Amino acid sequence: MFRCPHCNKPGISPLRKAILSPGLLATCTACSSFSGIRYPAWLIAMIPGTVLLIAALFVESSAAEWTLNIAGFILVVAIPFLYTPLQKEEP
């Protein structure tokens, strides 16, 4: 569980954090407050994976294309999940 920025208790599930984007809010199970992530942090976290996904469009080898696509997808999911901080939000 991830710590809520409102009550500082573990109240946001890993699955909810994994699908969190700037347009979606997470509700803390401990205090029922809303948390989210900001666009700048989310966009910066998306850059490495997006670069790999775009690079996959320009390689000739099928194996390299698959490798870049899989690595890019993993980075697009993992970096925001691990490194974007939760912020206090109002509904």
MOPAC internal coordinates of N, CA, C and O (Angstrom, degrees):
PM7 1SCF
backbone

  N    0.0000 0     0.00 0     0.00 0    0    0    0
  C    1.4512 1     0.00 0     0.00 0    1    0    0
  C    1.5391 1   109.40 1     0.00 0    2    1    0
  O    1.2310 1   121.60 1   -35.33 1    3    2    1
  N    1.3131 1   114.53 1   144.67 1    3    2    1
  C    1.4632 1   121.02 1   178.00 1    5    3    2
  C    1.5227 1   109.25 1   -96.58 1    6    5    3
  O    1.2310 1   120.97 1   -31.43 1    7    6    5
  N    1.3220 1   115.76 1   148.57 1    7    6    5
  C    1.4645 1   120.77 1  -178.37 1    9    7    6
  C    1.5205 1   111.28 1   -75.51 1   10    9    7
  O    1.2310 1   121.46 1   -44.48 1   11   10    9
  N    1.3139 1   114.82 1   135.52 1   11   10    9
  C    1.4597 1   122.18 1   176.91 1   13   11   10
  C    1.5301 1   108.69 1   -74.62 1   14   13   11
  O    1.2310 1   119.43 1   -45.03 1   15   14   13
  N    1.3378 1   118.69 1   134.97 1   15   14   13
  C    1.4677 1   119.50 1   177.94 1   17   15   14
  C    1.5318 1   113.13 1   -70.88 1   18   17   15
  O    1.2310 1   119.77 1   164.72 1   19   18   17
  N    1.3266 1   118.04 1   -15.28 1   19   18   17
  C    1.4677 1   121.18 1   179.48 1   21   19   18
  C    1.5322 1   111.46 1   -82.52 1   22   21   19
  O    1.2310 1   120.62 1   124.72 1   23   22   21
  N    1.3414 1   116.42 1   -55.28 1   23   22   21
  C    1.4643 1   120.45 1  -173.82 1   25   23   22
  C    1.5241 1   113.19 1  -103.97 1   26   25   23
  O    1.2310 1   119.87 1   172.42 1   27   26   25
  N    1.3259 1   117.86 1    -7.58 1   27   26   25
  C    1.4632 1   124.17 1  -179.83 1   29   27   26
  C    1.5249 1   112.82 1    60.29 1   30   29   27
  O    1.2310 1   120.31 1  -153.60 1   31   30   29
  N    1.3393 1   117.01 1    26.40 1   31   30   29
  C    1.4632 1   122.28 1   175.00 1   33   31   30
  C    1.5250 1   108.43 1  -109.86 1   34   33   31
  O    1.2310 1   120.04 1   -26.74 1   35   34   33
  N    1.3285 1   117.52 1   153.26 1   35   34   33
  C    1.4646 1   118.95 1   176.42 1   37   35   34
  C    1.5282 1   109.72 1   -67.20 1   38   37   35
  O    1.2310 1   120.38 1   -68.14 1   39   38   37
  N    1.3209 1   116.89 1   111.86 1   39   38   37
  C    1.4541 1   119.48 1  -175.75 1   41   39   38
  C    1.5128 1   114.75 1  -144.79 1   42   41   39
  O    1.2310 1   119.71 1  -177.94 1   43   42   41
  N    1.3325 1   118.16 1     2.06 1   43   42   41
  C    1.4634 1   120.89 1  -179.44 1   45   43   42
  C    1.5230 1   107.75 1  -119.56 1   46   45   43
  O    1.2310 1   120.87 1   -58.19 1   47   46   45
  N    1.3118 1   115.93 1   121.81 1   47   46   45
  C    1.4625 1   121.02 1  -174.67 1   49   47   46
  C    1.5272 1   111.49 1   -70.19 1   50   49   47
  O    1.2310 1   120.23 1   -27.76 1   51   50   49
  N    1.3275 1   117.16 1   152.24 1   51   50   49
  C    1.4662 1   120.40 1   177.00 1   53   51   50
  C    1.5285 1   112.83 1   -59.85 1   54   53   51
  O    1.2310 1   119.74 1   142.93 1   55   54   53
  N    1.3208 1   118.11 1   -37.07 1   55   54   53
  C    1.4632 1   120.40 1   178.38 1   57   55   54
  C    1.5220 1   110.67 1   -63.20 1   58   57   55
  O    1.2310 1   120.05 1   137.66 1   59   58   57
  N    1.3185 1   117.51 1   -42.34 1   59   58   57
  C    1.4666 1   120.98 1   179.50 1   61   59   58
  C    1.5249 1   110.57 1   -65.46 1   62   61   59
  O    1.2310 1   120.18 1   139.65 1   63   62   61
  N    1.3297 1   117.27 1   -40.35 1   63   62   61
  C    1.4677 1   120.63 1   178.20 1   65   63   62
  C    1.5251 1   110.43 1   -65.76 1   66   65   63
  O    1.2310 1   120.16 1   144.64 1   67   66   65
  N    1.3376 1   117.31 1   -35.36 1   67   66   65
  C    1.4634 1   120.97 1  -178.57 1   69   67   66
  C    1.5229 1   111.86 1   -65.83 1   70   69   67
  O    1.2310 1   119.59 1   146.90 1   71   70   69
  N    1.3332 1   118.38 1   -33.10 1   71   70   69
  C    1.4670 1   120.73 1  -178.45 1   73   71   70
  C    1.5226 1   112.34 1   -99.90 1   74   73   71
  O    1.2310 1   120.35 1  -172.73 1   75   74   73
  N    1.3206 1   116.93 1     7.27 1   75   74   73
  C    1.4593 1   121.36 1  -178.76 1   77   75   74
  C    1.5245 1   110.79 1   -73.84 1   78   77   75
  O    1.2310 1   120.91 1   -43.61 1   79   78   77
  N    1.3050 1   115.86 1   136.39 1   79   78   77
  C    1.4630 1   122.31 1   174.16 1   81   79   78
  C    1.5234 1   106.98 1  -139.38 1   82   81   79
  O    1.2310 1   119.48 1    -8.85 1   83   82   81
  N    1.3221 1   118.59 1   171.15 1   83   82   81
  C    1.4660 1   119.52 1  -177.04 1   85   83   82
  C    1.5325 1   114.44 1   -58.39 1   86   85   83
  O    1.2310 1   119.44 1   156.88 1   87   86   85
  N    1.2998 1   118.67 1   -23.12 1   87   86   85
  C    1.4584 1   120.62 1  -179.75 1   89   87   86
  C    1.5147 1   114.34 1   -88.36 1   90   89   87
  O    1.2310 1   120.02 1   169.77 1   91   90   89
  N    1.3239 1   117.56 1   -10.23 1   91   90   89
  C    1.4612 1   122.28 1  -177.97 1   93   91   90
  C    1.5210 1   110.21 1  -113.09 1   94   93   91
  O    1.2310 1   120.55 1   -34.68 1   95   94   93
  N    1.3079 1   116.55 1   145.32 1   95   94   93
  C    1.4560 1   121.52 1   178.19 1   97   95   94
  C    1.5209 1   109.90 1  -113.20 1   98   97   95
  O    1.2310 1   120.78 1   -31.26 1   99   98   97
  N    1.3203 1   116.12 1   148.74 1   99   98   97
  C    1.4600 1   122.08 1   175.47 1  101   99   98
  C    1.5224 1   108.08 1  -106.52 1  102  101   99
  O    1.2310 1   120.73 1   -38.21 1  103  102  101
  N    1.3203 1   116.20 1   141.79 1  103  102  101
  C    1.4571 1   121.77 1   178.39 1  105  103  102
  C    1.5214 1   109.04 1  -103.58 1  106  105  103
  O    1.2310 1   120.47 1   -50.65 1  107  106  105
  N    1.3047 1   116.71 1   129.35 1  107  106  105
  C    1.4622 1   122.18 1   178.77 1  109  107  106
  C    1.5256 1   109.29 1   -72.14 1  110  109  107
  O    1.2310 1   120.40 1   -46.28 1  111  110  109
  N    1.3332 1   116.84 1   133.72 1  111  110  109
  C    1.4625 1   119.89 1   178.54 1  113  111  110
  C    1.5244 1   111.63 1   -76.93 1  114  113  111
  O    1.2310 1   119.70 1   161.88 1  115  114  113
  N    1.3309 1   118.18 1   -18.12 1  115  114  113
  C    1.4609 1   121.48 1  -179.02 1  117  115  114
  C    1.5274 1   112.41 1   -85.89 1  118  117  115
  O    1.2310 1   119.95 1   136.55 1  119  118  117
  N    1.3463 1   117.70 1   -43.45 1  119  118  117
  C    1.4672 1   119.72 1  -174.05 1  121  119  118
  C    1.5307 1   113.46 1  -122.19 1  122  121  119
  O    1.2310 1   119.61 1   177.69 1  123  122  121
  N    1.3142 1   118.35 1    -2.31 1  123  122  121
  C    1.4765 1   124.65 1   179.06 1  125  123  122
  C    1.5280 1   113.77 1    63.54 1  126  125  123
  O    1.2310 1   119.87 1  -160.48 1  127  126  125
  N    1.3163 1   117.85 1    19.52 1  127  126  125
  C    1.4653 1   121.43 1   176.27 1  129  127  126
  C    1.5195 1   109.71 1   -86.13 1  130  129  127
  O    1.2310 1   121.01 1   -18.13 1  131  130  129
  N    1.3313 1   115.68 1   161.87 1  131  130  129
  C    1.4542 1   121.14 1  -178.59 1  133  131  130
  C    1.5231 1   110.89 1   -98.68 1  134  133  131
  O    1.2310 1   121.25 1   -38.87 1  135  134  133
  N    1.3280 1   115.21 1   141.13 1  135  134  133
  C    1.4608 1   122.35 1   176.37 1  137  135  134
  C    1.5135 1   108.57 1  -132.75 1  138  137  135
  O    1.2310 1   121.05 1   -26.23 1  139  138  137
  N    1.3200 1   115.59 1   153.77 1  139  138  137
  C    1.4578 1   120.10 1   178.79 1  141  139  138
  C    1.5115 1   110.12 1  -152.85 1  142  141  139
  O    1.2310 1   121.26 1     5.85 1  143  142  141
  N    1.3198 1   115.19 1  -174.15 1  143  142  141
  C    1.4561 1   120.64 1   175.62 1  145  143  142
  C    1.5178 1   108.28 1  -122.94 1  146  145  143
  O    1.2310 1   120.64 1   -26.22 1  147  146  145
  N    1.3097 1   116.38 1   153.78 1  147  146  145
  C    1.4678 1   122.15 1  -177.27 1  149  147  146
  C    1.5283 1   110.62 1   -90.28 1  150  149  147
  O    1.2310 1   121.00 1   -28.30 1  151  150  149
  N    1.3283 1   115.70 1   151.70 1  151  150  149
  C    1.4638 1   121.39 1  -179.93 1  153  151  150
  C    1.5250 1   113.85 1   -57.78 1  154  153  151
  O    1.2310 1   118.45 1   132.34 1  155  154  153
  N    1.3420 1   120.56 1   -47.66 1  155  154  153
  C    1.4698 1   118.51 1  -177.25 1  157  155  154
  C    1.5308 1   113.03 1   -58.22 1  158  157  155
  O    1.2310 1   119.98 1   134.16 1  159  158  157
  N    1.3165 1   117.64 1   -45.84 1  159  158  157
  C    1.4685 1   120.54 1  -179.86 1  161  159  158
  C    1.5221 1   110.99 1   -64.61 1  162  161  159
  O    1.2310 1   120.55 1   139.78 1  163  162  161
  N    1.3238 1   116.56 1   -40.22 1  163  162  161
  C    1.4645 1   121.36 1  -179.58 1  165  163  162
  C    1.5236 1   111.08 1   -66.85 1  166  165  163
  O    1.2310 1   120.37 1   136.27 1  167  166  165
  N    1.3286 1   116.90 1   -43.73 1  167  166  165
  C    1.4661 1   120.00 1  -179.86 1  169  167  166
  C    1.5239 1   111.75 1   -65.81 1  170  169  167
  O    1.2310 1   120.05 1   138.50 1  171  170  169
  N    1.3215 1   117.51 1   -41.50 1  171  170  169
  C    1.4651 1   120.57 1   178.16 1  173  171  170
  C    1.5275 1   110.37 1   -63.16 1  174  173  171
  O    1.2310 1   120.32 1   141.14 1  175  174  173
  N    1.3230 1   116.99 1   -38.86 1  175  174  173
  C    1.4623 1   120.48 1   179.12 1  177  175  174
  C    1.5255 1   112.21 1   -67.83 1  178  177  175
  O    1.2310 1   119.85 1   155.31 1  179  178  177
  N    1.3265 1   117.89 1   -24.69 1  179  178  177
  C    1.4622 1   121.43 1  -179.29 1  181  179  178
  C    1.5307 1   113.25 1   -82.00 1  182  181  179
  O    1.2310 1   119.42 1   163.78 1  183  182  181
  N    1.3131 1   118.70 1   -16.22 1  183  182  181
  C    1.4711 1   121.33 1  -173.16 1  185  183  182
  C    1.5367 1   113.73 1   -59.58 1  186  185  183
  O    1.2310 1   118.36 1   128.97 1  187  186  185
  N    1.3448 1   120.73 1   -51.03 1  187  186  185
  C    1.4708 1   118.42 1  -176.49 1  189  187  186
  C    1.5265 1   113.62 1   -59.67 1  190  189  187
  O    1.2310 1   120.03 1   135.42 1  191  190  189
  N    1.3195 1   117.55 1   -44.58 1  191  190  189
  C    1.4591 1   120.16 1   179.71 1  193  191  190
  C    1.5087 1   112.51 1   -66.41 1  194  193  191
  O    1.2310 1   120.56 1   141.65 1  195  194  193
  N    1.3231 1   116.53 1   -38.35 1  195  194  193
  C    1.4594 1   120.77 1   179.21 1  197  195  194
  C    1.5270 1   111.12 1   -65.35 1  198  197  195
  O    1.2310 1   120.29 1   141.40 1  199  198  197
  N    1.3210 1   117.06 1   -38.60 1  199  198  197
  C    1.4678 1   120.65 1   177.54 1  201  199  198
  C    1.5311 1   110.17 1   -60.72 1  202  201  199
  O    1.2310 1   120.37 1   136.43 1  203  202  201
  N    1.3264 1   116.90 1   -43.57 1  203  202  201
  C    1.4674 1   119.49 1   178.82 1  205  203  202
  C    1.5262 1   111.71 1   -65.99 1  206  205  203
  O    1.2310 1   120.14 1   140.00 1  207  206  205
  N    1.3249 1   117.33 1   -40.00 1  207  206  205
  C    1.4626 1   120.28 1   179.04 1  209  207  206
  C    1.5237 1   111.40 1   -64.69 1  210  209  207
  O    1.2310 1   120.08 1   141.30 1  211  210  209
  N    1.3092 1   117.44 1   -38.70 1  211  210  209
  C    1.4698 1   120.49 1   177.69 1  213  211  210
  C    1.5265 1   110.28 1   -70.73 1  214  213  211
  O    1.2310 1   120.18 1   140.68 1  215  214  213
  N    1.3287 1   117.25 1   -39.32 1  215  214  213
  C    1.4672 1   120.42 1   178.59 1  217  215  214
  C    1.5239 1   111.19 1   -61.72 1  218  217  215
  O    1.2310 1   120.29 1   148.05 1  219  218  217
  N    1.3206 1   117.05 1   -31.95 1  219  218  217
  C    1.4676 1   120.79 1   179.49 1  221  219  218
  C    1.5223 1   111.91 1   -63.10 1  222  221  219
  O    1.2310 1   119.96 1   156.87 1  223  222  221
  N    1.3151 1   117.69 1   -23.13 1  223  222  221
  C    1.4657 1   120.85 1   179.15 1  225  223  222
  C    1.5235 1   112.17 1   -71.42 1  226  225  223
  O    1.2310 1   119.96 1   160.13 1  227  226  225
  N    1.3308 1   117.69 1   -19.87 1  227  226  225
  C    1.4564 1   121.12 1  -171.42 1  229  227  226
  C    1.5228 1   114.68 1  -112.01 1  230  229  227
  O    1.2310 1   119.43 1  -174.08 1  231  230  229
  N    1.3190 1   118.68 1     5.92 1  231  230  229
  C    1.4653 1   120.28 1   177.93 1  233  231  230
  C    1.5219 1   109.66 1   -94.14 1  234  233  231
  O    1.2310 1   120.98 1   -27.34 1  235  234  233
  N    1.3115 1   115.74 1   152.66 1  235  234  233
  C    1.4651 1   120.29 1  -177.16 1  237  235  234
  C    1.5205 1   112.19 1   -93.39 1  238  237  235
  O    1.2310 1   120.05 1   151.33 1  239  238  237
  N    1.3110 1   117.50 1   -28.67 1  239  238  237
  C    1.4596 1   121.41 1  -177.19 1  241  239  238
  C    1.5272 1   110.52 1   -78.95 1  242  241  239
  O    1.2310 1   120.90 1   -47.79 1  243  242  241
  N    1.3142 1   115.88 1   132.21 1  243  242  241
  C    1.4601 1   120.66 1   178.65 1  245  243  242
  C    1.5293 1   110.94 1   -64.95 1  246  245  243
  O    1.2310 1   120.59 1   140.92 1  247  246  245
  N    1.3240 1   116.48 1   -39.08 1  247  246  245
  C    1.4657 1   120.29 1   179.42 1  249  247  246
  C    1.5277 1   111.04 1   -64.71 1  250  249  247
  O    1.2310 1   120.46 1   138.11 1  251  250  249
  N    1.3273 1   116.73 1   -41.89 1  251  250  249
  C    1.4687 1   120.24 1   178.31 1  253  251  250
  C    1.5235 1   110.59 1   -66.21 1  254  253  251
  O    1.2310 1   120.50 1   141.32 1  255  254  253
  N    1.3172 1   116.64 1   -38.68 1  255  254  253
  C    1.4650 1   120.29 1   178.48 1  257  255  254
  C    1.5228 1   110.73 1   -61.97 1  258  257  255
  O    1.2310 1   120.16 1   132.77 1  259  258  257
  N    1.3219 1   117.29 1   -47.23 1  259  258  257
  C    1.4638 1   120.92 1   178.73 1  261  259  258
  C    1.5265 1   111.23 1   -63.00 1  262  261  259
  O    1.2310 1   120.58 1   137.79 1  263  262  261
  N    1.3174 1   116.50 1   -42.21 1  263  262  261
  C    1.4652 1   120.38 1   179.72 1  265  263  262
  C    1.5265 1   111.03 1   -61.68 1  266  265  263
  O    1.2310 1   120.34 1   134.14 1  267  266  265
  N    1.3201 1   116.96 1   -45.86 1  267  266  265
  C    1.4684 1   120.51 1   179.33 1  269  267  266
  C    1.5230 1   111.37 1   -65.40 1  270  269  267
  O    1.2310 1   119.82 1   139.31 1  271  270  269
  N    1.3260 1   117.95 1   -40.69 1  271  270  269
  C    1.4645 1   120.91 1   178.76 1  273  271  270
  C    1.5242 1   111.77 1   -63.49 1  274  273  271
  O    1.2310 1   120.46 1   134.36 1  275  274  273
  N    1.3177 1   116.74 1   -45.64 1  275  274  273
  C    1.4678 1   119.93 1  -179.26 1  277  275  274
  C    1.5268 1   110.66 1   -66.85 1  278  277  275
  O    1.2310 1   120.33 1   134.79 1  279  278  277
  N    1.3278 1   116.98 1   -45.21 1  279  278  277
  C    1.4679 1   120.12 1   178.74 1  281  279  278
  C    1.5289 1   110.93 1   -63.28 1  282  281  279
  O    1.2310 1   120.03 1   139.17 1  283  282  281
  N    1.3291 1   117.54 1   -40.83 1  283  282  281
  C    1.4603 1   121.33 1   178.22 1  285  283  282
  C    1.5143 1   112.17 1   -62.99 1  286  285  283
  O    1.2310 1   120.44 1   136.92 1  287  286  285
  N    1.3325 1   116.76 1   -43.08 1  287  286  285
  C    1.4634 1   120.34 1   178.88 1  289  287  286
  C    1.5239 1   110.90 1   -63.54 1  290  289  287
  O    1.2310 1   120.60 1   136.15 1  291  290  289
  N    1.3236 1   116.46 1   -43.85 1  291  290  289
  C    1.4648 1   119.99 1   179.10 1  293  291  290
  C    1.5284 1   110.54 1   -60.72 1  294  293  291
  O    1.2310 1   120.19 1   137.49 1  295  294  293
  N    1.3293 1   117.25 1   -42.51 1  295  294  293
  C    1.4662 1   120.24 1   179.02 1  297  295  294
  C    1.5253 1   112.12 1   -67.10 1  298  297  295
  O    1.2310 1   120.01 1   141.71 1  299  298  297
  N    1.3294 1   117.58 1   -38.29 1  299  298  297
  C    1.4700 1   121.07 1   179.64 1  301  299  298
  C    1.5286 1   110.53 1   -63.18 1  302  301  299
  O    1.2310 1   120.01 1   148.75 1  303  302  301
  N    1.3153 1   117.59 1   -31.25 1  303  302  301
  C    1.4619 1   120.99 1   178.71 1  305  303  302
  C    1.5334 1   111.23 1   -87.57 1  306  305  303
  O    1.2310 1   120.16 1   134.92 1  307  306  305
  N    1.3274 1   117.31 1   -45.08 1  307  306  305
  C    1.4657 1   121.17 1  -170.60 1  309  307  306
  C    1.5232 1   114.34 1   -74.14 1  310  309  307
  O    1.2310 1   119.73 1   137.09 1  311  310  309
  N    1.3227 1   118.13 1   -42.91 1  311  310  309
  C    1.4710 1   119.42 1  -175.31 1  313  311  310
  C    1.5337 1   111.89 1   -65.01 1  314  313  311
  O    1.2310 1   118.57 1   131.65 1  315  314  313
  N    1.3421 1   120.33 1   -48.35 1  315  314  313
  C    1.4673 1   117.77 1   175.93 1  317  315  314
  C    1.5334 1   112.56 1   -61.82 1  318  317  315
  O    1.2310 1   120.36 1   143.07 1  319  318  317
  N    1.3325 1   116.92 1   -36.93 1  319  318  317
  C    1.4657 1   121.31 1   179.49 1  321  319  318
  C    1.5256 1   111.24 1   -61.58 1  322  321  319
  O    1.2310 1   120.51 1   137.08 1  323  322  321
  N    1.3130 1   116.62 1   -42.92 1  323  322  321
  C    1.4604 1   120.28 1  -174.24 1  325  323  322
  C    1.5242 1   114.55 1   -88.37 1  326  325  323
  O    1.2310 1   119.76 1   149.46 1  327  326  325
  N    1.3356 1   118.06 1   -30.54 1  327  326  325
  C    1.4633 1   119.55 1  -167.60 1  329  327  326
  C    1.5229 1   116.55 1  -119.07 1  330  329  327
  O    1.2310 1   118.87 1   172.74 1  331  330  329
  N    1.3183 1   119.75 1    -7.26 1  331  330  329
  C    1.4678 1   118.29 1   177.80 1  333  331  330
  C    1.5274 1   109.12 1   -88.89 1  334  333  331
  O    1.2310 1   120.16 1   -54.71 1  335  334  333
  N    1.3130 1   117.30 1   125.29 1  335  334  333
  C    1.4650 1   119.78 1  -178.06 1  337  335  334
  C    1.5288 1   111.80 1   -77.04 1  338  337  335
  O    1.2310 1   121.28 1   -32.02 1  339  338  337
  N    1.3155 1   115.15 1   147.98 1  339  338  337
  C    1.4627 1   120.81 1   174.14 1  341  339  338
  C    1.5258 1   109.07 1   -79.56 1  342  341  339
  O    1.2310 1   120.73 1   -39.51 1  343  342  341
  N    1.3159 1   116.21 1   140.49 1  343  342  341
  C    1.4639 1   122.71 1  -179.32 1  345  343  342
  C    1.5272 1   109.35 1  -121.26 1  346  345  343
  O    1.2310 1   120.93 1   -26.57 1  347  346  345
  N    1.3180 1   115.83 1   153.43 1  347  346  345
  C    1.4651 1   120.45 1   174.94 1  349  347  346
  C    1.5215 1   109.29 1   -68.59 1  350  349  347
  O    1.2310 1   120.54 1   -44.51 1  351  350  349
  N    1.3154 1   116.57 1   135.49 1  351  350  349
  C    1.4647 1   122.06 1   178.96 1  353  351  350
  C    1.5221 1   109.50 1  -131.66 1  354  353  351
  O    1.2310 1   121.22 1   -26.08 1  355  354  353
  N    1.3039 1   115.27 1   153.92 1  355  354  353
  C    1.4615 1   122.00 1   173.64 1  357  355  354
  C    1.5255 1   107.66 1  -110.91 1  358  357  355
  O    1.2310 1   119.50 1   -38.44 1  359  358  357
  N    1.3274 1   118.57 1   141.56 1  359  358  357
  C    1.4816 1   120.17 1  -178.19 1  361  359  358
  C    1.5076 1   113.40 1   -66.70 1  362  361  359
  O    1.2310 1   120.10 1   180.00 1  363  362  361

